[in-house]
Amino acid sequence: LFVDEIHRFNKAQQDAFLPFVEKGSIILIGATTENPSFEVNSALLSRCKVFVLQPLSIQELQTLLRHALTDEKGFGAQRVEMKEEWLEMIAAFANGDARVALNTLEMVVLNGRKEGDTVQVSQEMVEQCIGQKSLLYDKNGEEHYNLISALHKSMRNSDADAAVYWLARMLEAGEDPLYIARRVVRFASEDVGIADSRALEIAVAAYEACHFIGMPECSVNLTHAVIYMAMSPKSNAMELAYMEAREDALHQLREPVPLVIRNAPTALMKEAGYGKGYIYAHDTKEKMAAMDCLPDSLKGRRYYRPTEEGFEVRYKERLQKILQWKAAQRSK
């Protein structure tokens, strides 16, 4: 049983194949242009062998096009005068897709200049037929995630040239610039953080610019932000701090807030000890107090571990002084 575009079957429809595949009643062959990891049920996928079909090379497409010009099922009955370099142009335009290559060849030949039994194809005609390249891109499919991953990882690796290239690939294929801008905003804190806090300002400004002027003008704003991210010092201390705190928060959701930092808007709450011992940091010489703000079970827990990248080295020194001062005060 051959099922073309098997990803279009819903879960229930795909599950219907399972008993017949397991019994061996059918040999199931499914074809899909999507990533089967996302689009085919795991139960069905585990019982199948996956073959990944790669795009055809330019040389393979040229061979295919030559056959189309000489085979009787193609243009073999006609005499088509066409230079090899133009076949290469069509093959490069097809981007690994044989169907696109053959359709483009057909359009070029049918619009060629006919002289008796001969069809003459000019370079101008080829250029007109491939004037606008259709980029491989599916906003809801695997290639969407592949390209945004490539952009993110290029910026993380401080590769400004690669980052701009992947940005261009997405924008020219029709990606929403606001989607890219939102990912850059995330990157500014996830991968740069306090190492250069200006990165977040630049990212947010780029988002506002995209919202304000749109494409194609905002492409330069996104380029500005992407190159800035790529060239900034990197620190993932913000992300790690949150992930560790998140783990503790999820496992200790009912941990009570220490009485010392609770508000006491009523007399009854004050009598219950709410806010007792609280020190207003601005009233102190050091602008901080030695009181514990974490729950008792988490006293001494450290989530933020600053690196020595960029401006974060200053915060590392500041944090060390804060911890030393508080430790000295508590030991008195």
VOTI-285460 format. One line per 3 residues: number of its first residue (from 0); for each residue x, y, z of N, C-alpha, C. Coordinates in Angstrom, 2 decimals. Layout:
NUM = X:Y:Z:X:Y:Z:X:Y:Z  ...
REM end
This chain:
0 = 0.85:-1.19:0.00:0.00:0.00:0.00:0.88:1.24:0.00  0.79:2.03:-1.06:1.58:3.27:-1.15:0.65:4.45:-0.83  1.05:5.23:0.16:0.26:6.40:0.57:1.10:7.65:0.33
3 = 0.70:8.44:-0.63:1.41:9.69:-0.90:0.95:10.76:0.08  1.89:11.62:0.49:1.61:12.70:1.45:0.93:12.13:2.71  1.56:11.12:3.29:0.97:10.42:4.44:0.77:11.34:5.64
6 = 1.51:12.46:5.68:1.38:13.38:6.82:0.01:14.05:6.85  -0.73:13.96:5.75:-2.05:14.58:5.73:-3.10:13.71:6.44  -2.76:12.45:6.71:-3.67:11.60:7.48:-3.60:12.03:8.94
9 = -4.76:12.11:9.59:-4.76:12.47:11.01:-4.34:11.27:11.85  -4.27:11.46:13.17:-3.77:10.40:14.06:-4.62:9.14:13.97  -5.93:9.30:13.99:-6.81:8.14:13.94:-6.64:7.38:12.63
12 = -6.50:8.10:11.53:-6.33:7.46:10.22:-5.00:6.71:10.14  -3.95:7.32:10.71:-2.65:6.64:10.71:-2.69:5.41:11.60  -3.38:5.52:12.74:-3.48:4.37:13.66:-4.19:3.19:13.01
15 = -5.04:3.46:12.04:-5.79:2.38:11.38:-4.86:1.44:10.62  -3.68:1.92:10.26:-2.72:1.07:9.54:-2.04:0.06:10.47  -1.94:0.41:11.76:-1.11:-0.35:12.69:-1.37:-1.86:12.72
18 = -2.59:-2.31:12.95:-2.81:-3.77:13.05:-2.44:-4.51:11.77  -2.64:-3.88:10.62:-2.34:-4.54:9.35:-0.84:-4.57:9.07  -0.13:-3.52:9.53:1.32:-3.50:9.40:1.93:-4.55:10.32
21 = 1.41:-4.66:11.56:1.94:-5.61:12.54:1.71:-7.06:12.10  0.55:-7.33:11.50:0.26:-8.70:11.04:0.99:-9.03:9.75  1.47:-8.01:9.05:2.12:-8.25:7.77:1.14:-8.36:6.63
24 = -0.11:-7.95:6.87:-1.13:-8.01:5.82:-0.79:-7.07:4.67  -0.13:-5.97:4.99:0.27:-5.00:3.96:1.72:-4.59:4.17  2.33:-4.20:3.10:3.62:-3.52:3.17:3.32:-2.05:2.93
27 = 3.46:-1.26:3.98:3.10:0.16:3.90:4.29:0.99:3.44  4.08:1.76:2.41:5.09:2.72:1.94:4.45:4.10:1.97  4.95:4.96:2.81:4.41:6.31:2.92:5.41:7.34:2.44
30 = 4.95:8.28:1.64:5.81:9.36:1.16:5.36:10.67:1.78  6.31:11.48:2.18:5.96:12.77:2.77:7.06:13.78:2.51  6.66:15.02:2.33:7.62:16.11:2.15:7.93:16.77:3.49
33 = 7.29:16.27:4.57:7.53:16.83:5.90:8.47:15.93:6.69  8.90:16.42:7.84:9.73:15.61:8.73:8.85:14.56:9.40  9.08:13.25:9.14:8.21:12.23:9.72:8.23:12.20:11.25
36 = 9.31:12.70:11.85:9.37:12.74:13.31:8.26:13.59:13.89  7.82:14.60:13.12:6.78:15.50:13.59:5.39:15.11:13.07  5.34:14.50:11.89:4.06:14.35:11.19:3.52:12.93:11.17
39 = 4.34:11.93:11.52:3.87:10.54:11.51:3.84:10.03:12.94  2.75:9.35:13.32:2.60:8.83:14.68:3.80:7.98:15.07  4.26:8.16:16.30:5.45:7.44:16.76:5.26:5.93:16.70
42 = 4.04:5.46:17.00:3.78:4.01:16.97:3.95:3.46:15.56  3.45:4.19:14.58:3.57:3.76:13.18:5.01:3.93:12.71  5.64:5.03:13.10:7.00:5.32:12.67:7.98:4.27:13.18
45 = 7.74:3.77:14.40:8.65:2.78:14.99:8.61:1.44:14.26  7.57:1.23:13.48:7.43:-0.02:12.73:7.84:0.14:11.27  8.39:1.29:10.96:8.80:1.57:9.59:10.29:1.90:9.53
48 = 10.85:1.76:8.37:12.21:2.19:8.13:12.14:3.49:7.34  12.88:4.48:7.79:12.82:5.80:7.15:13.98:5.96:6.15  13.62:6.31:4.95:14.61:6.63:3.92:14.52:8.12:3.62
51 = 15.60:8.83:3.78:15.62:10.27:3.52:16.08:10.50:2.09  15.23:11.10:1.28:15.56:11.40:-0.12:16.17:12.79:-0.19  17.41:12.85:-0.65:18.11:14.13:-0.72:17.78:14.86:-2.02
54 = 17.87:16.20:-2.04:17.67:16.95:-3.29:18.68:16.52:-4.34  18.26:16.56:-5.59:19.17:16.21:-6.68:20.24:17.28:-6.84  21.42:16.86:-7.26:22.51:17.82:-7.49:22.30:18.53:-8.82
57 = 23.03:19.60:-9.03:22.92:20.34:-10.30:23.31:19.44:-11.46  24.36:18.63:-11.28:24.81:17.73:-12.35:23.74:16.70:-12.68  23.07:16.16:-11.66:22.00:15.18:-11.89:20.83:15.81:-12.62
60 = 20.50:17.04:-12.25:19.40:17.74:-12.92:19.75:18.06:-14.37  21.01:18.40:-14.62:21.44:18.65:-16.01:21.27:17.40:-16.86  21.62:16.24:-16.30:21.46:14.98:-17.02:19.98:14.74:-17.34
63 = 19.14:15.00:-16.36:17.69:14.85:-16.54:17.18:15.77:-17.65  17.66:17.01:-17.67:17.22:17.97:-18.67:17.69:17.57:-20.07  18.88:17.02:-20.17:19.39:16.57:-21.48:18.51:15.44:-22.01
66 = 18.11:14.53:-21.12:17.21:13.45:-21.53:15.88:14.02:-22.02  15.38:15.03:-21.34:14.10:15.63:-21.72:14.18:16.27:-23.11  15.37:16.77:-23.47:15.53:17.42:-24.78:15.67:16.40:-25.92
69 = 16.07:15.17:-25.58:16.34:14.19:-26.63:15.33:13.05:-26.66  14.66:12.78:-25.54:13.72:11.67:-25.48:12.43:12.01:-26.22  11.84:10.98:-26.86:10.61:11.20:-27.63:9.46:11.65:-26.73
72 = 9.47:11.25:-25.45:8.43:11.68:-24.53:8.60:13.13:-24.11  9.76:13.69:-24.43:10.02:15.08:-24.11:10.00:15.91:-25.37  11.14:16.55:-25.68:11.23:17.39:-26.88:12.09:16.75:-27.95
75 = 12.18:15.39:-27.91:13.02:14.68:-28.87:12.56:14.84:-30.31  11.26:15.06:-30.48:10.73:15.21:-31.85:11.07:16.58:-32.44  11.58:17.49:-31.63:11.94:18.82:-32.10:13.46:18.99:-32.01
78 = 13.93:19.98:-32.68:15.35:20.31:-32.60:15.47:21.59:-31.77  15.90:21.44:-30.54:16.00:22.57:-29.62:17.46:23.00:-29.52  17.73:24.22:-29.90:19.08:24.76:-29.79:19.22:25.50:-28.46
81 = 20.02:24.91:-27.59:20.14:25.45:-26.25:21.53:25.16:-25.72  22.19:26.18:-25.19:23.55:26.00:-24.69:23.54:25.26:-23.36  24.63:24.56:-23.11:24.76:23.77:-21.88:24.72:24.65:-20.64
84 = 25.29:25.84:-20.75:25.33:26.73:-19.59:23.93:27.19:-19.19  23.00:27.20:-20.15:21.63:27.59:-19.80:20.91:26.45:-19.08  21.26:25.20:-19.45:20.73:24.06:-18.71:21.22:24.10:-17.26
87 = 22.45:24.52:-17.11:23.01:24.63:-15.76:22.28:25.71:-14.96  21.91:26.81:-15.63:21.15:27.87:-14.96:19.80:27.35:-14.47  19.13:26.58:-15.33:17.82:26.03:-14.96:17.98:25.03:-13.81
90 = 19.03:24.20:-13.88:19.27:23.21:-12.84:19.55:23.89:-11.50  20.32:24.97:-11.52:20.61:25.69:-10.28:19.35:26.33:-9.72  18.51:26.85:-10.61:17.26:27.48:-10.20:16.32:26.48:-9.53
93 = 16.32:25.23:-10.00:15.38:24.22:-9.52:15.62:23.84:-8.07  16.79:24.13:-7.55:17.07:23.89:-6.12:16.84:22.43:-5.72  17.31:21.50:-6.58:17.23:20.08:-6.25:15.93:19.41:-6.60
96 = 14.98:20.14:-7.19:13.65:19.61:-7.48:13.52:19.33:-8.98  13.40:18.03:-9.35:13.32:17.64:-10.76:12.06:18.19:-11.42  10.97:18.23:-10.69:9.71:18.72:-11.26:9.85:20.19:-11.67
99 = 10.46:20.99:-10.78:10.67:22.41:-11.10:11.57:22.55:-12.31  12.62:21.73:-12.39:13.56:21.80:-13.51:12.85:21.49:-14.83  12.04:20.42:-14.85:11.35:20.04:-16.09:10.29:21.07:-16.48
102 = 9.55:21.57:-15.50:8.54:22.58:-15.82:9.17:23.85:-16.36  10.31:24.23:-15.79:11.01:25.43:-16.27:11.54:25.22:-17.68  12.09:24.04:-17.93:12.58:23.73:-19.28:11.43:23.80:-20.28
105 = 10.30:23.25:-19.93:9.14:23.27:-20.82:8.72:24.70:-21.12  8.71:25.55:-20.10:8.31:26.94:-20.30:9.31:27.66:-21.21  10.58:27.36:-21.02:11.62:28.00:-21.84:11.48:27.58:-23.30
108 = 11.30:26.28:-23.55:11.22:25.78:-24.92:9.95:26.27:-25.62  8.82:26.23:-24.91:7.56:26.65:-25.53:7.55:28.14:-25.87  8.38:28.91:-25.18:8.45:30.34:-25.47:9.65:30.71:-26.33
111 = 10.35:29.68:-26.82:11.50:29.94:-27.68:11.07:30.39:-29.08  12.03:30.88:-29.85:11.74:31.37:-31.20:11.82:30.20:-32.18  10.72:29.97:-32.91:10.64:28.83:-33.81:11.04:29.25:-35.22
114 = 11.91:28.46:-35.82:12.33:28.67:-37.22:12.28:27.31:-37.90  11.17:27.02:-38.54:10.98:25.72:-39.18:10.84:24.64:-38.13  11.72:23.62:-38.17:11.70:22.54:-37.20:12.59:22.81:-36.00
117 = 13.16:24.00:-35.97:14.12:24.34:-34.91:13.52:25.34:-33.93  13.81:25.12:-32.67:13.41:26.06:-31.61:14.69:26.65:-31.03  14.84:27.94:-31.16:16.03:28.62:-30.64:15.70:29.27:-29.29
120 = 16.48:28.90:-28.31:16.29:29.44:-26.96:17.39:30.47:-26.70  16.97:31.64:-26.29:17.95:32.72:-26.00:18.21:32.80:-24.51  19.32:33.43:-24.17:19.65:33.61:-22.75:18.61:34.50:-22.07
123 = 18.10:35.50:-22.81:17.10:36.39:-22.24:15.84:35.63:-21.83  15.46:34.64:-22.69:14.26:33.85:-22.39:14.48:33.02:-21.12  15.67:32.43:-20.99:15.97:31.64:-19.79:15.94:32.53:-18.56
126 = 16.54:33.70:-18.67:16.59:34.61:-17.52:15.20:35.08:-17.12  14.32:35.28:-18.11:12.96:35.69:-17.80:12.21:34.59:-17.04  12.44:33.35:-17.45:11.72:32.23:-16.83:12.22:31.89:-15.44
129 = 13.44:32.28:-15.14:13.97:31.98:-13.79:14.29:33.27:-13.05  13.59:34.33:-13.44:13.89:35.65:-12.85:13.64:35.72:-11.36  12.65:35.01:-10.86:12.33:35.04:-9.43:12.45:33.64:-8.88
132 = 13.51:33.39:-8.13:13.75:32.06:-7.60:12.80:31.77:-6.44  12.23:30.60:-6.46:11.34:30.18:-5.37:12.18:29.47:-4.31  12.37:30.12:-3.19:13.19:29.55:-2.14:12.46:28.44:-1.41
135 = 13.23:27.41:-1.03:12.66:26.31:-0.26:12.34:26.80:1.13  11.05:26.90:1.44:10.67:27.40:2.76:9.22:27.08:3.02  8.97:26.60:4.20:7.60:26.31:4.63:7.46:26.88:6.03
138 = 6.64:27.91:6.16:6.54:28.61:7.45:6.04:27.71:8.58  5.39:26.61:8.23:4.87:25.73:9.27:5.60:24.39:9.32  6.59:24.21:8.46:7.25:22.92:8.38:8.65:22.92:8.96
141 = 9.38:21.83:8.65:10.71:21.63:9.22:11.69:22.73:8.81  11.61:23.18:7.55:12.59:24.16:7.07:12.48:25.47:7.85  11.28:25.80:8.29:11.08:26.98:9.12:11.95:26.91:10.37
144 = 11.90:25.76:11.04:12.66:25.59:12.28:14.15:25.42:12.00  14.48:24.81:10.86:15.89:24.68:10.50:16.56:26.04:10.32  15.87:26.95:9.65:16.46:28.24:9.36:16.55:29.14:10.59
147 = 15.52:29.13:11.43:15.61:29.97:12.63:16.66:29.41:13.58  16.83:28.09:13.57:17.90:27.47:14.36:19.26:27.88:13.83  19.39:27.92:12.50:20.66:28.32:11.90:20.99:29.77:12.25
150 = 19.98:30.63:12.23:20.20:32.04:12.59:20.64:32.16:14.05  19.90:31.48:14.93:20.19:31.57:16.37:21.60:31.06:16.67  21.95:29.92:16.11:23.24:29.31:16.42:24.40:30.06:15.77
153 = 24.15:30.71:14.65:25.19:31.54:14.03:25.48:32.76:14.90  24.43:33.40:15.43:24.64:34.54:16.33:25.36:34.08:17.60  24.95:32.92:18.13:25.57:32.41:19.35:27.06:32.14:19.12
156 = 27.40:31.70:17.91:28.78:31.38:17.58:29.57:32.60:17.12  28.98:33.80:17.27:29.63:35.07:16.88:30.03:35.09:15.41  29.21:34.45:14.56:29.45:34.43:13.12:28.47:35.39:12.45
159 = 28.89:36.64:12.35:27.99:37.68:11.82:27.62:37.42:10.36  28.57:36.94:9.56:28.30:36.70:8.14:27.23:35.62:7.96  27.39:34.51:8.68:26.40:33.43:8.56:25.04:33.90:9.08
162 = 25.04:34.68:10.16:23.78:35.16:10.73:23.02:36.02:9.73  23.71:36.91:9.04:23.06:37.78:8.05:22.55:36.94:6.87  23.31:35.92:6.48:22.88:35.07:5.38:21.57:34.36:5.71
165 = 21.50:33.75:6.91:20.27:33.03:7.29:19.11:34.00:7.47  19.41:35.19:7.94:18.37:36.22:8.04:17.80:36.52:6.65  18.69:36.71:5.68:18.26:37.01:4.31:17.44:35.85:3.73
168 = 17.88:34.61:4.00:17.15:33.46:3.50:15.71:33.47:4.00  15.52:33.81:5.26:14.18:33.80:5.83:13.33:34.95:5.30  13.90:36.13:5.27:13.14:37.30:4.83:12.75:37.20:3.36
171 = 13.70:36.79:2.51:13.41:36.71:1.08:12.45:35.59:0.74  12.30:34.62:1.66:11.34:33.54:1.45:9.96:33.91:1.97  9.84:35.09:2.59:8.53:35.57:3.02:8.24:35.42:4.49
174 = 9.26:35.14:5.32:9.03:35.02:6.76:8.57:36.36:7.34  7.72:36.28:8.35:7.24:37.47:9.06:8.42:38.09:9.82  8.80:39.34:9.52:9.94:39.96:10.21:9.72:40.08:11.71
177 = 8.46:40.19:12.14:8.20:40.29:13.58:8.51:38.98:14.29  8.33:37.86:13.61:8.70:36.58:14.20:10.20:36.53:14.45  10.97:36.93:13.45:12.43:36.94:13.60:12.83:37.91:14.70
180 = 12.20:39.08:14.72:12.54:40.09:15.73:12.27:39.56:17.14  11.18:38.83:17.32:10.89:38.27:18.64:11.95:37.27:19.06  12.43:36.46:18.12:13.48:35.51:18.44:14.79:36.22:18.79
183 = 15.07:37.34:18.13:16.27:38.10:18.44:16.17:38.71:19.84  14.95:39.15:20.22:14.75:39.68:21.58:15.04:38.60:22.61  14.56:37.42:22.37:14.85:36.29:23.27:16.35:36.04:23.35
186 = 17.00:36.04:22.19:18.45:35.78:22.12:19.23:36.79:22.96  18.77:38.04:22.94:19.50:39.12:23.64:19.68:38.82:25.12  18.69:38.18:25.73:18.81:37.84:27.15:19.32:36.42:27.36
189 = 18.95:35.53:26.45:19.35:34.12:26.61:20.83:33.91:26.38  21.39:34.58:25.38:22.78:34.30:24.99:23.74:35.47:25.19  23.23:36.65:25.46:24.10:37.81:25.71:23.96:38.27:27.16
192 = 22.72:38.54:27.56:22.45:38.89:28.94:23.18:40.13:29.41  23.63:40.10:30.66:24.28:41.26:31.27:25.69:41.47:30.73  26.20:40.51:29.96:27.50:40.73:29.32:27.45:41.98:28.44
195 = 26.25:42.28:27.92:26.01:43.53:27.19:24.51:43.79:27.21  24.06:44.50:28.23:22.63:44.75:28.38:22.07:45.62:27.26  22.92:46.29:26.53:22.45:47.08:25.39:21.86:46.19:24.31
198 = 22.24:44.92:24.31:21.73:44.00:23.29:20.21:43.91:23.35  19.67:43.87:24.56:18.21:43.80:24.71:17.55:45.07:24.19  18.16:46.21:24.45:17.62:47.48:23.95:17.61:47.49:22.42
201 = 18.72:47.04:21.83:18.82:47.00:20.36:17.77:46.06:19.78  17.59:44.90:20.42:16.64:43.91:19.92:15.21:44.44:19.97  14.84:45.05:21.09:13.49:45.60:21.24:13.28:46.75:20.25
204 = 14.32:47.57:20.06:14.22:48.67:19.09:14.02:48.12:17.68  14.69:47.02:17.35:14.55:46.41:16.03:13.13:45.88:15.85  12.56:45.29:16.92:11.17:44.82:16.84:10.22:45.98:16.57
207 = 10.42:47.08:17.28:9.56:48.25:17.08:9.72:48.80:15.67  10.94:48.79:15.16:11.18:49.28:13.80:10.47:48.40:12.78  10.51:47.08:12.98:9.82:46.16:12.07:8.32:46.40:12.10
210 = 7.81:46.63:13.30:6.38:46.89:13.45:5.99:48.23:12.81  6.91:49.17:12.88:6.62:50.53:12.42:6.69:50.67:10.90  7.73:50.09:10.28:7.92:50.33:8.83:7.72:49.09:7.97
213 = 7.79:47.88:8.56:7.54:46.66:7.79:8.60:46.37:6.74  8.33:45.32:5.98:9.23:44.91:4.90:8.94:45.71:3.64  9.95:45.95:2.78:11.33:45.47:2.87:12.26:46.39:3.67
216 = 11.76:47.58:4.06:12.64:48.56:4.71:13.24:48.05:6.01  12.47:47.25:6.77:12.97:46.84:8.09:14.05:45.78:8.02  14.36:45.30:6.82:15.43:44.30:6.71:16.76:44.84:7.24
219 = 17.00:46.14:7.05:18.26:46.72:7.53:18.23:46.84:9.06  17.06:47.05:9.64:16.96:47.10:11.11:17.25:45.74:11.73  16.72:44.69:11.10:17.00:43.35:11.59:18.47:42.99:11.40
222 = 19.05:43.42:10.29:20.48:43.18:10.07:21.30:43.86:11.15  20.93:45.10:11.49:21.58:45.84:12.57:21.56:45.00:13.85  20.39:44.51:14.21:20.25:43.76:15.46:20.99:42.43:15.42
225 = 20.88:41.73:14.30:21.51:40.41:14.18:23.03:40.50:14.27  23.61:41.49:13.58:25.07:41.65:13.64:25.50:42.07:15.04  24.71:42.93:15.69:25.04:43.36:17.06:25.05:42.14:17.99
228 = 24.04:41.27:17.85:23.99:40.07:18.69:25.19:39.18:18.45  25.53:39.00:17.17:26.65:38.12:16.83:27.97:38.65:17.38  28.13:39.96:17.40:29.41:40.55:17.82:29.47:40.85:19.31
231 = 28.37:40.67:20.02:28.36:40.96:21.46:29.04:39.84:22.25  29.60:40.17:23.43:30.10:39.11:24.32:28.93:38.24:24.76  29.20:36.97:25.00:28.11:36.02:25.26:28.10:35.54:26.71
234 = 26.89:35.42:27.25:26.69:34.85:28.58:25.30:34.24:28.64  25.22:33.01:29.07:23.92:32.36:29.25:23.54:32.26:30.72  24.13:33.12:31.54:23.87:33.10:32.98:22.40:33.38:33.29
237 = 21.72:34.22:32.48:20.32:34.53:32.73:19.45:33.28:32.56  19.67:32.57:31.48:18.88:31.37:31.20:19.12:30.30:32.26  20.39:30.07:32.62:20.70:29.05:33.61:20.11:29.40:34.97
240 = 20.17:30.69:35.32:19.61:31.12:36.60:18.12:30.82:36.66  17.41:31.15:35.58:15.96:30.91:35.59:15.64:29.42:35.60  16.36:28.62:34.80:16.06:27.20:34.72:16.26:26.51:36.07
243 = 17.32:26.89:36.80:17.55:26.30:38.12:16.46:26.75:39.11  16.13:28.04:39.07:15.09:28.55:39.95:13.75:27.91:39.61  13.50:27.68:38.34:12.25:27.06:37.90:12.11:25.65:38.48
246 = 13.20:24.90:38.46:13.16:23.55:39.02:12.77:23.57:40.49  13.40:24.48:41.26:13.06:24.59:42.68:11.62:25.06:42.87  11.20:26.00:42.04:9.84:26.54:42.18:8.79:25.46:41.89
249 = 9.04:24.62:40.88:8.08:23.58:40.53:7.98:22.50:41.60  9.09:22.26:42.28:9.09:21.20:43.29:8.73:21.73:44.68  8.68:23.05:44.81:8.36:23.62:46.12:7.35:24.76:45.96
252 = 6.27:24.46:45.25:5.27:25.48:44.94:4.60:26.05:46.18  4.53:25.25:47.24:3.83:25.70:48.44:4.77:26.24:49.52  6.03:26.48:49.13:7.00:27.03:50.10:6.53:28.42:50.53
255 = 6.31:28.65:51.82:5.78:29.95:52.26:6.78:31.08:52.11  6.26:32.26:51.83:7.10:33.46:51.76:7.55:33.79:53.18  8.84:34.05:53.40:9.32:34.40:54.75:8.53:35.57:55.33
258 = 8.20:35.49:56.60:7.41:36.55:57.24:8.07:37.91:57.12  9.41:37.93:57.14:10.12:39.21:57.16:9.87:40.04:55.91  9.56:39.41:54.79:9.34:40.18:53.55:7.87:40.16:53.11
261 = 6.98:39.79:54.02:5.55:39.88:53.70:5.02:41.27:54.04  4.07:41.74:53.25:3.41:43.00:53.57:2.45:42.80:54.74  2.28:43.87:55.53:1.37:43.81:56.68:0.43:45.00:56.64
264 = -0.56:44.99:55.74:-1.47:46.14:55.62:-2.48:46.25:56.76  -2.67:45.20:57.57:-3.63:45.26:58.68:-2.93:44.99:60.01  -3.55:45.44:61.09:-3.00:45.24:62.43:-2.90:43.76:62.77
267 = -3.90:43.00:62.35:-3.91:41.56:62.61:-2.70:40.88:61.98  -2.36:41.29:60.79:-1.23:40.70:60.09:0.09:41.10:60.76  0.14:42.31:61.26:1.34:42.73:62.00:1.50:41.90:63.27
270 = 0.37:41.64:63.96:0.41:40.83:65.17:0.85:39.40:64.87  0.56:38.94:63.67:0.94:37.59:63.26:2.40:37.50:62.86  3.10:38.65:62.86:4.53:38.64:62.55:4.87:39.02:61.13
273 = 3.86:39.41:60.35:4.13:39.80:58.97:5.03:41.05:58.97  6.12:40.99:58.25:7.00:42.14:58.10:7.88:42.40:59.31  7.84:41.54:60.30:8.65:41.75:61.52:10.13:41.57:61.20
276 = 10.92:42.56:61.53:12.35:42.51:61.28:12.76:43.01:59.91  11.77:43.47:59.13:12.11:43.95:57.78:12.93:45.24:57.87  13.96:45.32:57.05:14.83:46.50:57.00:14.72:47.12:55.61
279 = 14.37:48.40:55.58:14.24:49.12:54.31:15.65:49.44:53.81  16.05:48.80:52.70:17.44:48.88:52.24:17.90:50.32:52.02  17.02:51.18:51.56:17.43:52.56:51.27:17.77:53.36:52.53
282 = 17.35:52.88:53.68:17.65:53.57:54.93:19.03:53.18:55.48  19.69:52.24:54.85:20.99:51.79:55.35:22.12:52.45:54.56  23.27:52.47:55.15:24.45:53.07:54.51:24.83:52.28:53.26
285 = 24.76:50.95:53.36:25.18:50.09:52.24:24.07:49.88:51.20  22.85:50.37:51.49:21.67:50.19:50.62:21.28:48.72:50.48  21.54:47.94:51.55:21.10:46.55:51.57:21.12:46.05:53.00
288 = 20.36:44.96:53.23:20.26:44.38:54.57:20.68:42.92:54.53  20.99:42.36:55.67:21.48:40.98:55.75:20.36:39.96:55.88  19.10:40.40:55.83:17.99:39.47:56.01:17.89:38.49:54.84
291 = 17.33:37.29:55.11:17.15:36.27:54.09:15.82:36.48:53.38  15.86:36.47:52.05:14.64:36.65:51.26:14.17:35.34:50.63  14.99:34.30:50.70:14.59:32.99:50.18:13.87:32.21:51.28
294 = 13.04:31.24:50.91:12.43:30.38:51.91:13.50:29.65:52.73  13.14:29.21:53.93:14.11:28.57:54.82:14.80:27.37:54.16  14.06:26.58:53.41:14.64:25.37:52.81:15.62:25.68:51.68
297 = 15.63:26.93:51.24:16.51:27.29:50.11:17.57:28.32:50.52  17.75:28.51:51.80:18.73:29.49:52.25:20.12:29.14:51.72  20.78:30.16:51.19:22.12:29.95:50.64:22.14:29.46:49.21
300 = 20.97:29.25:48.62:20.91:28.77:47.23:21.38:29.87:46.29  22.17:29.50:45.28:22.68:30.46:44.30:22.19:30.06:42.91  21.49:30.97:42.27:21.03:30.74:40.91:21.85:31.54:39.91
303 = 22.12:32.77:40.22:22.85:33.64:39.28:24.35:33.45:39.50  25.00:32.95:38.46:26.44:32.75:38.48:27.05:33.55:37.33  27.40:34.79:37.59:27.90:35.63:36.51:29.21:35.12:35.92
306 = 29.36:35.35:34.62:30.60:34.98:33.93:31.56:36.16:33.96  32.66:36.03:33.27:33.62:37.12:33.17:33.62:37.72:31.76  32.49:37.55:31.06:32.36:38.07:29.71:31.79:39.48:29.71
309 = 32.41:40.37:28.95:31.89:41.72:28.79:31.69:42.44:30.11  30.55:43.14:30.20:30.23:43.92:31.40:29.88:43.03:32.59  29.62:41.75:32.35:29.19:40.89:33.44:30.28:40.69:34.49
312 = 31.53:40.91:34.08:32.62:40.78:35.05:32.44:41.77:36.20  31.86:42.94:35.88:31.60:43.93:36.93:30.55:43.43:37.91  29.52:42.77:37.39:28.47:42.23:38.25:28.99:41.07:39.09
315 = 29.93:40.33:38.53:30.53:39.24:39.30:31.27:39.80:40.51  32.04:40.86:40.29:32.75:41.49:41.40:31.77:42.07:42.41  30.70:42.70:41.93:29.68:43.28:42.80:29.00:42.20:43.63
318 = 28.66:41.08:43.00:28.00:39.99:43.70:28.89:39.42:44.81  30.16:39.27:44.51:31.09:38.75:45.51:31.16:39.66:46.73  31.16:40.97:46.51:31.19:41.92:47.62:29.90:41.86:48.43
321 = 28.75:41.72:47.75:27.46:41.62:48.44:27.43:40.39:49.33  27.84:39.24:48.77:27.81:38.00:49.54:28.76:38.05:50.73  29.94:38.65:50.53:30.91:38.76:51.63:30.37:39.67:52.73
324 = 29.74:40.78:52.34:29.22:41.72:53.34:28.08:41.06:54.14  27.16:40.38:53.43:26.04:39.75:54.13:26.51:38.64:55.06  27.52:37.88:54.61:28.05:36.82:55.45:28.68:37.38:56.72
327 = 29.36:38.51:56.56:29.99:39.15:57.74:28.94:39.66:58.71  27.84:40.24:58.19:26.78:40.76:59.04:26.08:39.65:59.80  25.87:38.52:59.15:25.14:37.42:59.79:26.00:36.71:60.84
330 = 27.31:36.85:60.72:28.20:36.18:61.68:28.39:37.00:62.96  27.88:38.25:62.94:28.05:39.11:64.14:27.12:38.65:65.26
REM end
